[in-house]
């Protein structure tokens, strides 16, 4: 059964709830019951052995817990009740009490999941509405064992359900998870340079962390990728999640995978770092962007001011209206030092962190920090309409403190905005998806650390010849027919870090009196010096690679011979004008061509009017 059919089946439970529950409340029942049935199925093969071990160790006067975990197959949880969901159906009159006892019999880590769901409140409500037996029966009759529904499919089921609940509740599904193809792309870029991890038979142990874990999709895909390429490698997963429902699902997923569930922390990452002092080999994150951080402003500012660079937010703070760059800084603080192996991480951001804020602003200072410390490996522009709750442009940043020698001092920009295919059915705002070939192309461009362009051939009549071809620096451009031409669209470009830097200089002009004479200072340091006219004050951004004096003589003095630079006001800033570097000018059509087209169109209209008049 595929994940869509499975989620449709689970969604049919809504037919039972309709009338007694509002649509926006369906998830409160369906999500915890889905998790419960999943755990129920996972424990089924070891159920008898666990119960027998419990009895034996209890009679021997021993604490059975560590023994039960081993008997449960090392998955990190167990249940000591004689009941399961199917057996619960055998006593309809006492199903509420028995269901309560069954859930209470889970080991503490699993029991916490249902406490996060506030499950017992829903059990009481279902019982009062005479729905508890019917809902339990629905879930007891579906097989969610990992052999039937693997972990990847189960993750997709949870994401599909959350998306549906978010839509009918007018909430943002994007707060909970990221499209799988975006995660696959990020994971590809994260691991591609690490041969020791990907080499089969190399029993390495690595850690991965997601500070906005959601339902655990990013961690799961990373684990699946590594298992596929090197089954001997071990990836220990860490995460933190604010939303209780998403946290519960993530924790359940980690339990089933055999991951240490204590590594998944509930709470707000920005105000309360659940993994303080820890550092990781790899990190992934899709933080909420365009969301203000006013609720945690006091705590964040206090850390920034009191700890500086010893804390997480030393380089600067972005404006309160968008806290996504705070997560960028948080991840940087979690990077393992180079002497300990270094780190690499990927983060999804909107366009704002690329350019918002002038020289000296918090955003500019954060960009300055990551570029001057040579942390940015690449930025990939994704197609629009890729996410479930927004159609805006998004970008994947790949940062590392262990750049290969050929990447040191450089940043690669990849414009993958044209790498998409239309979805058969839109999901919220998501109308496009990246195919496996698209992901492979971007991964190859990143791995080869090359510049590339999309080249289209046109014949002498202006008609396209064949499909556009991706041409890298080592490839030959396609042949051009006689009289034809090539259209080149850049796809990947490489820049030096300092290419994104500039100095904002303040250009002053003298204040003049009514007679047109320059007003000079009369006291102190300003005595005898021309006084600036604030109405004529201007600023110029001078690229870091350019001499300020030469720029001033060339660009300013020819237009304002009496101008000067106020050196004390000069500030260094950084911005990454992504779209500007991929803009291709297309000359407008000639007036003659437009005029001819208008004549043809007018003649066609007149002909149709004449036919109507007959």
Phi and psi in degrees as a GROMACS rama.xvg file:
@    title "Ramachandran Plot"
@    xaxis  label "Phi"
@    yaxis  label "Psi"
@TYPE xy
-75.904  168.45  UNK-2
-66.5392  -29.5555  UNK-3
-70.4836  -41.5711  UNK-4
-65.8486  -39.264  UNK-5
-65.7894  -44.3001  UNK-6
-67.5071  -31.898  UNK-7
-65.8742  -39.6555  UNK-8
-63.1913  -47.204  UNK-9
-63.5778  -36.9061  UNK-10
-64.02  -24.3395  UNK-11
-65.0382  -16.9234  UNK-12
-60.0599  -26.3806  UNK-13
-59.307  -28.9251  UNK-14
-61.9012  -33.4063  UNK-15
-72.1263  -34.7713  UNK-16
-81.9017  -21.2398  UNK-17
-57.607  129.602  UNK-18
104.337  -47.8548  UNK-19
-87.7188  -23.5875  UNK-20
-123.948  146.318  UNK-21
-73.0318  155.556  UNK-22
-55.8821  -39.584  UNK-23
-68.4008  -9.64881  UNK-24
-101.925  -4.63848  UNK-25
-56.2806  -40.9117  UNK-26
-60.3694  -27.513  UNK-27
-64.4207  -24.6324  UNK-28
-97.9301  -50.405  UNK-29
-67.5963  -41.7424  UNK-30
-63.5488  -51.6058  UNK-31
-66.2275  -33.4853  UNK-32
-68.5156  -35.2686  UNK-33
-64.2423  -44.0221  UNK-34
-62.7427  -43.7301  UNK-35
-60.2087  -45.1438  UNK-36
-65.7078  -37.0675  UNK-37
-61.8594  -48.1199  UNK-38
-64.1407  -38.8543  UNK-39
-56.9083  -46.8699  UNK-40
-69.1026  -38.5454  UNK-41
-62.7834  -37.6994  UNK-42
-81.4907  -15.5332  UNK-43
-53.829  -46.3101  UNK-44
-64.686  -26.9966  UNK-45
-106.333  5.42968  UNK-46
-57.1855  -50.6364  UNK-47
-63.3104  -42.3972  UNK-48
-64.0959  -39.2027  UNK-49
-64.9969  -44.5402  UNK-50
-65.0663  -40.4416  UNK-51
-64.4786  -41.7679  UNK-52
-65.465  -38.2021  UNK-53
-59.964  -47.1494  UNK-54
-63.9101  -43.1018  UNK-55
-65.2893  -46.6938  UNK-56
-72.8979  -32.4344  UNK-57
-65.4962  -42.8099  UNK-58
-63.9467  -32.2789  UNK-59
-80.9026  -0.830058  UNK-60
75.9243  22.2783  UNK-61
-104.166  153.45  UNK-62
-70.9986  115.681  UNK-63
-76.895  -15.0089  UNK-64
-50.3449  -56.7268  UNK-65
-62.3544  -32.1898  UNK-66
-70.8915  -37.2474  UNK-67
-66.9815  -36.9244  UNK-68
-62.3375  -38.5711  UNK-69
-68.0698  -42.4546  UNK-70
-65.6316  -26.3694  UNK-71
-78.2499  2.87247  UNK-72
91.1365  17.2296  UNK-73
71.6406  23.676  UNK-74
-89.6081  -2.93425  UNK-75
94.0422  2.46452  UNK-76
-157.746  165.916  UNK-77
-156.126  175.086  UNK-78
-140.605  127.27  UNK-79
-98.0266  9.91721  UNK-80
-85.067  147.667  UNK-81
-70.2368  -14.9534  UNK-82
-88.5637  160.208  UNK-83
-144.692  -178.83  UNK-84
-61.5251  -37.0599  UNK-85
-68.7232  -42.0429  UNK-86
-66.7912  -29.69  UNK-87
-59.5129  -30.3402  UNK-88
-69.9508  -15.3483  UNK-89
-77.1195  -9.5949  UNK-90
-133.792  78.0562  UNK-91
-61.5395  -34.8939  UNK-92
-69.3136  -25.0162  UNK-93
-118.454  27.0406  UNK-94
-65.829  -33.6998  UNK-95
-64.3625  -50.6882  UNK-96
-63.5641  -41.3864  UNK-97
-68.5929  -38.0752  UNK-98
-65.2677  -41.0719  UNK-99
-60.3111  -47.4337  UNK-100
-63.7334  -38.6438  UNK-101
-62.1226  -46.9979  UNK-102
-66.9862  -37.9933  UNK-103
-64.916  -21.4026  UNK-104
-82.5418  -3.88534  UNK-105
-68.3679  154.035  UNK-106
-65.2247  158.212  UNK-107
-52.481  -40.8209  UNK-108
-61.7608  -41.1618  UNK-109
-74.8195  -37.4888  UNK-110
-61.2388  -34.9588  UNK-111
-60.6784  -31.1461  UNK-112
-58.8392  -44.8538  UNK-113
-76.4563  -25.4723  UNK-114
-67.9323  -37.962  UNK-115
-65.1613  -33.787  UNK-116
-76.9026  -9.37453  UNK-117
53.8018  48.4413  UNK-118
-64.5781  -40.1549  UNK-119
-69.2029  -26.277  UNK-120
-62.4526  -40.5264  UNK-121
-71.7863  -34.7246  UNK-122
-61.1732  -44.5631  UNK-123
-62.9847  -41.6105  UNK-124
-67.4013  -41.2575  UNK-125
-64.6196  -39.472  UNK-126
-63.943  -42.5952  UNK-127
-64.9983  -28.9097  UNK-128
-91.089  5.1338  UNK-129
58.7503  35.5263  UNK-130
-112.856  -11.3046  UNK-131
-61.2626  -45.8533  UNK-132
-63.0904  -44.7414  UNK-133
-62.8964  -42.0986  UNK-134
-67.9987  -43.9406  UNK-135
-60.5193  -40.3186  UNK-136
-62.6505  -41.8756  UNK-137
-55.5716  -48.704  UNK-138
-77.2927  -30.0353  UNK-139
-65.8268  -23.6029  UNK-140
-94.1704  10.0201  UNK-141
-116.625  137.045  UNK-142
-93.1114  112.238  UNK-143
-114.299  25.9124  UNK-144
-66.7921  143.607  UNK-145
-55.2099  -25.9406  UNK-146
-72.2199  -24.0478  UNK-147
-93.4735  -44.1971  UNK-148
-125.144  103.93  UNK-149
-69.5634  171.277  UNK-150
-60.8336  -38.1853  UNK-151
-63.3992  -44.9529  UNK-152
-66.176  -37.8369  UNK-153
-64.6984  -38.5672  UNK-154
-61.9034  -40.2703  UNK-155
-66.4066  -34.8591  UNK-156
-61.7214  -48.2817  UNK-157
-60.7399  -40.8864  UNK-158
-65.8273  -39.927  UNK-159
-64.1108  -42.1665  UNK-160
-65.8611  -45.5547  UNK-161
-61.9636  -39.7793  UNK-162
-60.9678  -44.2482  UNK-163
-64.1783  -44.246  UNK-164
-65.1505  -37.3658  UNK-165
-65.2134  -39.7903  UNK-166
-62.9254  -46.5241  UNK-167
-76.9564  -14.579  UNK-168
-99.786  2.97024  UNK-169
55.9716  36.8015  UNK-170
-104.091  176.681  UNK-171
-103.182  108.947  UNK-172
-62.6358  -28.9533  UNK-173
-62.6179  -16.4499  UNK-174
-71.3164  -16.4573  UNK-175
-104.835  -32.5522  UNK-176
-158.058  168.145  UNK-177
-118.392  141.058  UNK-178
-51.6314  138.139  UNK-179
-60.9534  -35.1971  UNK-180
-68.8386  -29.7615  UNK-181
-68.1918  -40.7645  UNK-182
-63.9632  -43.0526  UNK-183
-60.0407  -41.279  UNK-184
-61.5016  -47.8773  UNK-185
-61.6508  -41.7211  UNK-186
-65.4897  -41.3601  UNK-187
-55.9058  -48.1141  UNK-188
-67.4062  -30.5159  UNK-189
-70.177  -39.9772  UNK-190
-98.3552  -13.6278  UNK-191
-59.2138  -30.3988  UNK-192
-91.2716  -1.83469  UNK-193
-103.388  81.3278  UNK-194
-62.8144  -34.2597  UNK-195
-66.3338  -29.9326  UNK-196
-79.0807  -38.1501  UNK-197
-85.9628  -13.2518  UNK-198
-70.4871  120.355  UNK-199
-57.0041  138.65  UNK-200
90.4919  -10.959  UNK-201
-86.8008  105.027  UNK-202
-82.1989  65.99  UNK-203
-87.5624  156.905  UNK-204
-121.136  126.215  UNK-205
-132.219  160.858  UNK-206
-116.908  148.388  UNK-207
-137.302  145.149  UNK-208
-138.036  139.057  UNK-209
-130.406  111.723  UNK-210
-75.8737  -10.5687  UNK-211
-129.103  65.5514  UNK-212
-67.3979  -24.9125  UNK-213
57.2708  -130.861  UNK-214
-88.371  5.31958  UNK-215
92.6871  13.5448  UNK-216
-59.2865  -43.8931  UNK-217
-65.1061  -43.047  UNK-218
-64.2683  -40.2118  UNK-219
-65.284  -46.8743  UNK-220
-63.9155  -38.1697  UNK-221
-62.4824  -42.3991  UNK-222
-64.0654  -42.2004  UNK-223
-64.0517  -40.1481  UNK-224
-62.776  -47.1217  UNK-225
-67.1405  -39.5289  UNK-226
-61.8814  -38.4506  UNK-227
-65.7521  -39.2039  UNK-228
-89.6419  -30.5247  UNK-229
-150.513  89.7857  UNK-230
-59.9709  -19.7396  UNK-231
-82.7581  -14.8029  UNK-232
-75.7907  149.338  UNK-233
-121.076  124.82  UNK-234
-115.354  110.607  UNK-235
-89.3358  128.391  UNK-236
-102.826  139.257  UNK-237
-131.648  149.066  UNK-238
-164.327  167.658  UNK-239
-144.219  141.595  UNK-240
-145.216  136.429  UNK-241
-82.2386  -42.7501  UNK-242
-74.9204  125.443  UNK-243
-62.0618  -41.9581  UNK-244
-65.3649  -45.369  UNK-245
-63.8913  -40.7305  UNK-246
-59.3378  -43.792  UNK-247
-62.6363  -42.6384  UNK-248
-66.1197  -43.9252  UNK-249
-60.0387  -44.4153  UNK-250
-64.7056  -39.8775  UNK-251
-62.3714  -41.9736  UNK-252
-62.742  -42.5839  UNK-253
-66.2433  -37.2521  UNK-254
-58.3393  -48.3713  UNK-255
-65.402  -33.3266  UNK-256
-77.1817  -10.0397  UNK-257
81.8157  16.1155  UNK-258
-79.9923  150.076  UNK-259
-65.2802  111.823  UNK-260
-70.3493  -18.6159  UNK-261
-67.4394  -11.5709  UNK-262
-78.8108  -11.6767  UNK-263
-100.236  116.155  UNK-264
-110.986  141.129  UNK-265
-93.7027  143.068  UNK-266
135.06  176.13  UNK-267
-85.8362  116.665  UNK-268
-60.8596  -36.5823  UNK-269
-72.7307  -39.2233  UNK-270
-91.2006  -23.3373  UNK-271
-144.792  96.5022  UNK-272
-69.5219  109.277  UNK-273
-73.2459  -11.1963  UNK-274
-127.097  43.6663  UNK-275
-56.487  132.678  UNK-276
86.6872  -11.9564  UNK-277
-87.4169  151.126  UNK-278
-132.873  155.757  UNK-279
-134.067  158.531  UNK-280
-76.7197  -42.964  UNK-281
-132.765  152.257  UNK-282
-146.209  148.019  UNK-283
-138.244  145.176  UNK-284
-160.518  142.152  UNK-285
-125.414  80.4663  UNK-286
-72.6461  159.326  UNK-287
-64.6066  127.869  UNK-288
-112.789  150.779  UNK-289
75.5046  16.2556  UNK-290
-111.531  129.561  UNK-291
-71.9694  155.295  UNK-292
-116.206  32.1622  UNK-293
-61.7533  -35.1614  UNK-294
-61.2242  -31.0567  UNK-295
-110.516  11.816  UNK-296
-57.4747  -44.358  UNK-297
-60.3111  -46.7121  UNK-298
-66.9255  -43.3482  UNK-299
-65.1517  -45.2267  UNK-300
-64.1633  -38.0338  UNK-301
-62.7361  -42.6321  UNK-302
-64.9388  -41.5998  UNK-303
-60.9582  -45.1234  UNK-304
-78.8803  -36.4191  UNK-305
-85.7731  -34.4974  UNK-306
-102.644  -23.2132  UNK-307
56.1661  -131.938  UNK-308
-76.1693  -5.7761  UNK-309
-80.7786  -14.48  UNK-310
-100.857  -160.7  UNK-311
-90.0225  -21.2672  UNK-312
-118.263  32.1954  UNK-313
-58.6319  -46.0382  UNK-314
-59.7373  -31.7433  UNK-315
157.453  171.767  UNK-316
-121.527  134.714  UNK-317
-74.6971  172.993  UNK-318
-64.5414  152.985  UNK-319
-64.8842  -20.4286  UNK-320
-72.9444  -14.7234  UNK-321
-148.804  113.031  UNK-322
-99.232  11.929  UNK-323
-62.6927  -32.8276  UNK-324
-72.0762  -18.328  UNK-325
-66.0347  -35.7257  UNK-326
-69.2151  -34.1741  UNK-327
-59.8063  -47.0161  UNK-328
-64.9937  -39.3329  UNK-329
-58.3717  -44.6074  UNK-330
-66.2195  -38.8759  UNK-331
-59.7524  -38.4309  UNK-332
-67.5761  -16.828  UNK-333
-97.4422  4.87593  UNK-334
-74.2889  133.507  UNK-335
-71.1309  135.881  UNK-336
-57.1671  151.769  UNK-337
-58.0285  -38.967  UNK-338
-66.2314  -17.0196  UNK-339
-101.775  12.8921  UNK-340
114.522  -17.5034  UNK-341
72.5068  179.594  UNK-342
-143.776  160.19  UNK-343
-140.433  139.698  UNK-344
-143.218  157.625  UNK-345
-122.516  139.289  UNK-346
-140.295  138.714  UNK-347
-92.8351  127.252  UNK-348
-133.652  157.815  UNK-349
-83.1289  -172.155  UNK-350
-72.2809  -23.1796  UNK-351
-54.2122  -46.6708  UNK-352
-63.0667  -14.2577  UNK-353
-72.7222  -33.73  UNK-354
-143.007  -13.4084  UNK-355
-61.931  138.1  UNK-356
90.1788  128.166  UNK-357
-81.7127  -177.067  UNK-358
-54.2193  132.631  UNK-359
92.1422  -15.3638  UNK-360
-73.3833  164.86  UNK-361
-59.6528  -43.7543  UNK-362
-62.8535  -44.5077  UNK-363
-64.0664  -38.7341  UNK-364
-67.7622  -33.6803  UNK-365
-67.5601  -44.8728  UNK-366
-60.6871  -41.0268  UNK-367
-59.5568  -42.6429  UNK-368
-63.1765  -48.0902  UNK-369
-70.6998  -30.9552  UNK-370
-81.972  -42.492  UNK-371
-69.9681  -23.1207  UNK-372
-94.3481  8.77185  UNK-373
55.6745  48.2086  UNK-374
-98.5364  -21.0939  UNK-375
-87.6469  117.872  UNK-376
-86.6489  -48.057  UNK-377
-158.087  156.102  UNK-378
-130.947  126.71  UNK-379
-112.848  121.07  UNK-380
-81.8455  123.238  UNK-381
-92.4595  161.405  UNK-382
-62.9561  154.468  UNK-383
-72.8938  169.063  UNK-384
57.9808  36.9177  UNK-385
-97.5007  -20.4807  UNK-386
-107.672  162.366  UNK-387
-77.1051  -21.2166  UNK-388
-122.879  5.46427  UNK-389
-155.483  146.608  UNK-390
-105.727  6.97973  UNK-391
-74.3713  168.623  UNK-392
-70.1929  138.181  UNK-393
-130.827  157.399  UNK-394
-138.167  140.165  UNK-395
-99.8142  119.941  UNK-396
-97.1395  131.465  UNK-397
-112.654  118.232  UNK-398
-118.573  145.557  UNK-399
-154.22  144.996  UNK-400
-105.856  17.3961  UNK-401
-134.794  49.683  UNK-402
-60.3787  140.663  UNK-403
-61.2799  158.831  UNK-404
-55.9853  -39.3946  UNK-405
-73.2396  -15.9465  UNK-406
-93.6721  -14.3578  UNK-407
-59.8618  127.942  UNK-408
85.7706  2.58952  UNK-409
-127.242  157.391  UNK-410
-128.79  133.231  UNK-411
-101.591  127.878  UNK-412
-107.076  129.546  UNK-413
-123.708  121.263  UNK-414
-95.4088  96.3847  UNK-415
-99.4191  20.0305  UNK-416
-65.5364  -19.6749  UNK-417
-97.3698  1.53626  UNK-418
-93.1945  81.0359  UNK-419
-155.122  162.389  UNK-420
-132.555  150.627  UNK-421
-73.0294  136.266  UNK-422
-75.1113  147.804  UNK-423
-64.6929  -33.1763  UNK-424
-141.418  127.472  UNK-425
-67.6246  146.171  UNK-426
-121.532  97.0012  UNK-427
64.2123  -128.039  UNK-428
-82.7354  -5.96827  UNK-429
-83.239  110.824  UNK-430
-117.97  -11.2257  UNK-431
-125.838  156.038  UNK-432
-144.578  154.189  UNK-433
-93.1673  131.801  UNK-434
-80.0629  171.412  UNK-435
-60.1344  -36.8517  UNK-436
-66.1289  -39.8233  UNK-437
-62.0412  -45.6681  UNK-438
-61.6911  -42.1169  UNK-439
-63.9977  -37.8587  UNK-440
-65.2626  -47.384  UNK-441
-62.8264  -41.7476  UNK-442
-61.2787  -41.0057  UNK-443
-66.5335  -42.4276  UNK-444
-61.2396  -40.8359  UNK-445
-67.5667  -47.4101  UNK-446
-63.1384  -36.5261  UNK-447
-80.2188  -12.4615  UNK-448
47.3668  61.5175  UNK-449
-129.738  159.559  UNK-450
-89.4991  152.482  UNK-451
-153.463  158.635  UNK-452
-145.258  154.159  UNK-453
-95.1091  118.329  UNK-454
-110.137  126.942  UNK-455
-116.75  135.359  UNK-456
-99.3079  133.072  UNK-457
-121.554  141.922  UNK-458
-83.2927  -176.778  UNK-459
-62.3243  -25.0831  UNK-460
-86.2604  -0.220021  UNK-461
85.764  10.2501  UNK-462
-90.2832  139.276  UNK-463
-68.0789  138.685  UNK-464
-110.286  109.353  UNK-465
69.6546  -171.547  UNK-466
-88.3322  157.478  UNK-467
-64.7093  145.082  UNK-468
-117.232  135.449  UNK-469
-82.4363  119.172  UNK-470
-116.541  121.993  UNK-471
-94.732  179.009  UNK-472
-60.3299  -24.5915  UNK-473
-98.2838  -5.06357  UNK-474
-88.3004  159.561  UNK-475
-93.8633  139.553  UNK-476
-68.4205  151.42  UNK-477
-61.6825  154.991  UNK-478
-70.4319  145.899  UNK-479
-107.147  127.986  UNK-480
-62.369  157.134  UNK-481
-59.2514  127.483  UNK-482
82.6115  -4.95971  UNK-483
-87.9556  -171.307  UNK-484
-154.275  165.429  UNK-485
-108.69  141.961  UNK-486
-111.632  121.457  UNK-487
-110.095  124.821  UNK-488
-119.444  115.354  UNK-489
-63.6119  138.723  UNK-490
-116.364  -38.1672  UNK-491
-136.467  132.972  UNK-492
-135.765  153.255  UNK-493
-122.244  131.588  UNK-494
-129.66  153.805  UNK-495
-74.8045  150.858  UNK-496
-54.141  -42.6386  UNK-497
-70.9915  -12.0784  UNK-498
-63.6258  -20.8234  UNK-499
-94.1598  -0.805617  UNK-500
-98.2687  156.639  UNK-501
-155.4  161.461  UNK-502
-111.523  123.787  UNK-503
-86.0109  113.425  UNK-504
-102.596  145.995  UNK-505
-99.774  118.096  UNK-506
-97.0322  122.294  UNK-507
-107.538  148.179  UNK-508
-122.365  149.566  UNK-509
-71.5293  145.649  UNK-510
-78.7979  134.382  UNK-511
-120.797  146.766  UNK-512
-83.705  -174.581  UNK-513
-62.4846  -25.158  UNK-514
-86.2347  -1.06843  UNK-515
86.706  6.57409  UNK-516
-85.3763  146.6  UNK-517
-69.4363  130.732  UNK-518
-85.5286  128.221  UNK-519
-112.9  157.543  UNK-520
-70.8549  151.288  UNK-521
-111.422  -15.6817  UNK-522
-133.939  158.895  UNK-523
55.6122  -145.069  UNK-524
-64.9095  -22.0099  UNK-525
-87.9835  -2.47885  UNK-526
-60.1154  122.835  UNK-527
83.0503  -4.10909  UNK-528
-96.6958  144.6  UNK-529
-59.6849  139.203  UNK-530
-93.3169  137.914  UNK-531
-74.5736  147.237  UNK-532
-97.9736  109.639  UNK-533
-61.0706  -26.381  UNK-534
-70.4168  -23.4015  UNK-535
-101.871  0.502387  UNK-536
-64.8031  140.815  UNK-537
-145.084  165.594  UNK-538
-126.703  153.528  UNK-539
-135.208  140.686  UNK-540
-99.649  115.103  UNK-541
-104.654  122.227  UNK-542
-53.4265  142.091  UNK-543
-58.656  -32.9019  UNK-544
-74.5299  -7.04607  UNK-545
-106.275  144.495  UNK-546
-71.1261  126.001  UNK-547
-63.4091  -41.2275  UNK-548
-61.9589  -44.3807  UNK-549
-65.5822  -40.3037  UNK-550
-61.5128  -43.9652  UNK-551
-63.367  -42.6438  UNK-552
-65.7689  -36.1277  UNK-553
-82.1486  -41.0574  UNK-554
-100.65  -22.2801  UNK-555
-112.648  -53.5132  UNK-556
-58.8732  -35.8239  UNK-557
-60.4351  -23.0285  UNK-558
-103.21  -19.7759  UNK-559
-148.645  86.2988  UNK-560
-64.6334  -22.2313  UNK-561
-94.6915  9.6007  UNK-562
-80.4998  157.538  UNK-563
-147.558  165.969  UNK-564
-100.101  130.224  UNK-565
-86.389  96.7973  UNK-566
-59.0453  -32.4709  UNK-567
-66.9655  -20.6275  UNK-568
-95.8562  -1.16536  UNK-569
-67.5297  136.951  UNK-570
-135.726  143.456  UNK-571
-91.8426  133.228  UNK-572
-133.724  164.994  UNK-573
-136.452  139.007  UNK-574
-146.468  156.717  UNK-575
-122.129  88.0782  UNK-576
-75.3991  74.9045  UNK-577
-53.5489  -54.2553  UNK-578
-64.7256  -34.0413  UNK-579
-60.9285  -34.2668  UNK-580
-75.9133  -11.1583  UNK-581
-117.055  8.28892  UNK-582
-73.7096  133.627  UNK-583
-119.798  119.288  UNK-584
-72.3161  132.016  UNK-585
-117.35  118.21  UNK-586
-63.9545  137.529  UNK-587
-65.5854  155.8  UNK-588
-64.6348  153.159  UNK-589
-68.1604  153.663  UNK-590
-60.6922  -33.9007  UNK-591
-63.3298  -43.2053  UNK-592
-65.306  -41.3143  UNK-593
-65.1162  -41.8836  UNK-594
-62.7723  -42.1834  UNK-595
-63.454  -40.1178  UNK-596
-65.7028  -39.0502  UNK-597
-63.6893  -39.8287  UNK-598
-62.3607  -44.1651  UNK-599
-63.8643  -44.1884  UNK-600
-64.1858  -43.5797  UNK-601
-62.0829  -42.3905  UNK-602
-63.1945  -38.1495  UNK-603
-65.5672  -41.4266  UNK-604
-64.7021  -44.4599  UNK-605
-61.8477  -37.2852  UNK-606
-65.145  -42.6893  UNK-607
-65.9614  -38.8906  UNK-608
-64.0102  -39.9185  UNK-609
-63.7447  -38.389  UNK-610
-66.897  -34.2331  UNK-611
-69.1629  -32.6895  UNK-612
-75.6926  -18.1704  UNK-613
